[in-house]
Amino acid sequence: MTPGLGAEVENAGFLQSLNDEQKAALTERSTKRRYPKGSTLLNEGDVSGRVMLLGSGRVKICSFTAEGKEVMLALRGPGELLGDLSAIDGHPISATVCALEEVEVLVLSARDFKEFLGTTPGAALKLLELSAGRLREADQKRSEFGAFDAVSRVAARLVELAERFGEESEEGLRISVPLSQEELAGWIGASRESVSKALQALRSRGLIETHRRGITVCDLEKLRKRAT
């Protein structure tokens, strides 16, 4: 296992494309840092000059309207890169990154990251594939805003969370990502009241159970059908 990286990260995201020598070269250029829950790792509009590789914990990617309302755009977990596009093109960071729980990251300068990509074609190709995946994800979510009701959009995000972060339990797949209804509302482009009603509708159909610290998906296949 590469020094500084856990087994979960070794088998996730960007690092899958790297061999042991390349992983070592990447981590040798990096510094390990920890951030407590609620910390801001990257700020929208800044030119940070650094890239982060998420080692443990989860973060939310968000933007803010002119009125100061937070709009959540995505979630990122272990093994995923943060700030890579800004490092490559030198433009300001397009969204704010906040820790949903305590996180550990490997941090390297934009210069070191670009040099690493220049000497590791396989890693550069993997980054291109990841960027394409993010664009497809964003396009899909935009299409949902006009095509689906709030219940469908909530169901779609719960399916995504269950597939990415769900933990097996007797009741189903337990989602322990600490998202508030307000954050979920920003993610699907609806009001908090609409999200509350959507969760109630999904509960009444036996598709989910809600807990104080999470949600359990009781029937993933039926939830997936409700999301379309």
Secondary structure as UniProt FT lines:
FT   TURN            3..4
FT   HELIX           7..10
FT   HELIX           13..17
FT   HELIX           20..28
FT   STRAND          31..35
FT   TURN            37..38
FT   STRAND          40..42
FT   TURN            44..45
FT   STRAND          50..56
FT   STRAND          59..64
FT   TURN            66..67
FT   STRAND          70..76
FT   TURN            78..79
FT   STRAND          81..82
FT   HELIX           84..89
FT   STRAND          96..99
FT   STRAND          103..109
FT   HELIX           110..119
FT   HELIX           121..147
FT   HELIX           150..165
FT   STRAND          167..168
FT   STRAND          173..175
FT   HELIX           181..188
FT   HELIX           192..204
FT   TURN            205..206
FT   STRAND          208..211
FT   TURN            212..213
FT   STRAND          214..217
FT   HELIX           220..226
//
